[in-house]
């Protein structure tokens, strides 16, 4: 079981609350005081959750807070992906950039009675074609939604409407009010009728509305996308 440490986005003072999950993961892994492996970073509009494989010592928590305060919100120049040690992962390019297909998995953990959001920042122009998802522990009344949001004024909507950066603007909701059956484990495939272009700086969002009752819900997502436009 992971050991979770939650910090408010306001603690990211250097980046003014902007999170670059790939760079943040690498920065935590590079902190010599922190010896526990960081498995994942989840964040929503209010807080950031760090999921470590074991509890941190007091000194490691201090080091984590120092990394948080110094994080500048700039993504890794490689475009992105790191392993559990924070080392950049370079995908071999056997096909042209516009033809590369990828399957990439993520996990959302939600508590009963609240809405939990997982935002995945898009760092390269891509075409999304759907994917698969799994959920364990669903209770009757739970619902999932899949959408694309802009929090970085990529499309100029924040300027147009006078909204501060970081405010999520939902651009499209591809899956709305997917009612989850109350079974121990449920799986489904989402196939979109056409591929959808998503620009760098936007976010793929999964939202879980969990009703009260039951234990924590775990949602696994496997997105299928193509790199290019």
N, C-alpha and C positions, 0 to 999 in steps of 0.2 A: 504494500500500500504506500502511496506517495505521501510525502510530507509537504503540505501546502503553506505558502506564505503570501499573504495578501497585502498589497500596498495601494494606496490611493494614487490616481494619475497625477494629482497635484504634487506628489512627492518628486516627480520628474521635473525638477526645477530648470535644469539646463535646456531641456527640449520644450518647455512650456506644455508638458503633457503629451507630446507627440511620441509615439512608440514605433520603433523599427525592430520588430521581434527578432529578425535574423541577427542584426548587429547586437541587440541586447543579450541574446543567448550567447554569442561569442564573447561579449565583454564579461559576463558572469563566469563563463568557463575559463577565461584568461586570468581571473582574479586568483592569485596564488594562495590567498588565505582560505578560499572556499574549495574544499576537497570533495564535497558531496556532488554527485552527478546531477545536473539539471536536465530533467526529461522533457519538460514542456513549459511554455509560457502562454497563458490564456489572458485575454483582456477584453473589456467592454468599454463603455463610455465613462465609467466611474472608477474602475479599479483594475489592477493587474494581479494575476495569480501566478506564482512561481511554483512549479511542481517538482520537488526534489525527491530523490530515491530514499533519503533518510533525513532525520531531523538535523538542522544546523546547530552548531555550537553558538554561544553568544558572540564570539569573535567573528564567526562566519556571517551572522546576521548583521553585524556592524559593517562588514565588508560588502554585503549585499546592498545595504542602504547607501553606501558610498558609490557603488556602481550605478544605482538608480538615480542619485542626485546628479551624477556626471554624464549620464546618457544623453547624447545630443540629438537622437531621433533620426540619424542619417543611416539609410540601409547600407548593407555591405556592397562594395563596388562590384563583387562577382555576380550580383543579382540575387545572391541570396541565401542559399541553403547551407546549413552547417550540420555536422554530426553532433553526437552527445558530448564531445569534448570541445566543441566550438570551432572545429576546423572546417574551412570552406569545402564544399563538395562541388566538383565540376562535372557536369554531365557531358559525356562524349557526344560530339555532333556528327552523326552519321548521315543525317538528312539535312535538307535545307531548313533554315529557321522557321519558315512558314509551314513546314510539314511535320514538325516534331510533335508527337502526341505524348501526353503524360497522364499518369494516374497518381494522385497525391492524396494521402490520408491525413485526417485531423480528428481530434476528439473534443467533445464538449461535455462537461460534467455539471449537472444542474441539481439544485436542491428543491425539495417540494415547496409548492406555494409561491414560487417566484418565476420571473422571466430571466433566463440566462442567455447571453449573447456571445457568440464567437465570431470575431471579424478577422478575415485573412486578407492581408494587404497584397494587392497585385503589383508586382515589380516589373513585369514585362508585358507588352501588349499580347493579349491572348484571345482565343475563341473558346468559350465554355459550351460543352455539349451535354451536361448533366452529370450523372454518376450514380453511386449507390450510397445508402445509409443504413445504419443499424441502430437500434435503441434497446437498452435493457432496463427493466424496472418500470415500464410505463404504467400509468394509472388511467382509468377511464376519464376522459376530459383533457388529457395532455394533447398539445398540438405543436407541430413544427412548421417553420416558415424558412424559405430560402430566397435571398434577395441580393441586390447589389446596392451599395451605399457609397456616397461621396462625403468624406469628412475633411478633405484637403483642398476644396475649391477647384478641383480638377476641371469641372465644367463651368466654372464661374457663377454657380448658383448662390454661393455664400455671399459674394459681392452683390449680386443682383437683389438678394433679399435682406441684406444687412445682417447676416448671421456670423458669429465668430467661428474661426477655424476650429475644427474638432467636433462641431455640431453635425450629427449624422443626418444626411438627406437621402431618403430612400428613392432610388431612381427607378427600380423595377422590382417587383416581387414575383419570381418565377413559380414558386410554390407557396400557396397561401392556405392557412388553416388545414394542414394535413393532420387529420385526427388519428392518433396513434392507438392501436388496439391494446387492451390491457393484458398482454401476454409477457412471459419472462424475457424473451428475446424476439424482436421483430426486425425483418429486413425487407427492403424494397429497392427498386431501381427507378431512377428518374431519367427519362429520355426526352430531351427537348426536341420539338419539331424542326428547329433550325439551330445552327450554332450562333451564339451570342457574343459579339465583340465586347471586351472589357479592357478599358485603358489603364495604363500604369497609374498608381496612386489611388485607384478605387479599391473597394473592399468587397469580397464575397462574404455575405453574412448568413449565419445560421442562427435562428432564434428558437428557443424551446420555452413554451408556456407550460409550466408544470403546475397542476392543481395541488392542493394540500393533500397530505397523506402519502404513505409509502416511503420508500427509501430514496436515496439519490438516484437520478437518472444519468445514464451514460450514453451519449450519442456519438457514433463513429461515422465519419463522412469520407467517401472516396470520390474526389472530383475528377472528371475527365475533361482535359482541355488540350488545346493545340496552341503552340507558341507562334505568334505572328498575327496578321490582321486579315 
